[in-house]
Amino acid sequence: MQMLTPSLTIEALLARWPETAAVLVARRMQCVGCEMNRFETIAEAAAVYGVSTCDLIGALRRAIERR
C-alpha cells in the first residue's frame, strides 16, 4: 500500500485515493487533470500554490479517512 507522504506524486495520490481530488479543487489547485501531476509531488504542488504541506497532507488524510 502506498503511503501518503509529501514525496508522493499527485498522479499516484489521485490514482490511489480519488476522493482527494475534492481537497485539491477546494484549494483552487489545478492539479486534477494537469499534465504535470505525473511528476509533481504533493510537497511541490503545495509550494507552487503557497499552501502549507502539513496542512495539505492533513486535509488529504481526513478526506481518505471519511471514505
C-alpha positions in Angstrom: 0.0 0.0 0.0 1.3 3.4 -0.9 1.9 5.8 2.0 0.6 9.4 2.0 3.8 11.3 2.1 4.9 14.7 0.8 7.0 12.9 -1.9 4.1 11.1 -3.4 3.2 12.4 -6.9 -0.2 14.0 -7.4 -0.9 11.3 -10.1 -0.3 8.5 -7.6 -2.3 10.3 -4.9 -5.3 10.6 -7.2 -5.0 7.1 -8.6 -4.9 5.6 -5.1 -7.4 7.9 -3.4 -9.6 9.6 -5.9 -11.6 11.3 -3.2 -8.7 13.6 -2.5 -9.4 15.5 -5.8 -12.1 17.4 -3.9 -9.4 18.7 -1.4 -7.2 20.0 -4.3 -10.2 21.6 -6.1 -11.4 23.3 -2.9 -8.0 24.9 -2.5 -8.1 26.0 -6.2 -5.2 23.9 -7.0 -5.3 22.9 -10.7 -3.6 19.6 -10.1 -6.5 17.5 -11.2 -6.1 16.9 -14.9 -2.8 18.8 -15.1 -0.1 17.2 -17.3 2.5 17.8 -14.6 0.7 15.8 -12.0 2.7 12.7 -13.2 5.9 14.4 -12.0 4.9 16.9 -9.3 4.9 15.7 -5.7 2.4 16.8 -3.0 5.1 19.0 -1.5 6.0 20.6 -4.8 2.3 21.3 -5.6 1.8 22.8 -2.1 4.8 25.1 -2.7 3.6 26.2 -6.1 0.2 27.2 -4.7 1.5 28.7 -1.4 -0.1 26.1 0.7 1.4 24.5 3.9 2.5 21.0 3.1 1.5 19.9 6.6 -2.0 21.4 6.3 -2.5 19.9 2.8 -1.4 16.4 4.0 -3.8 16.7 6.9 -6.7 17.6 4.7 -5.9 14.8 2.3 -5.7 12.3 5.2 -9.1 13.5 6.5 -10.6 13.0 3.0 -9.2 9.5 2.9 -10.5 8.6 6.4 -14.0 9.8 5.5 -14.5 7.2 2.8 
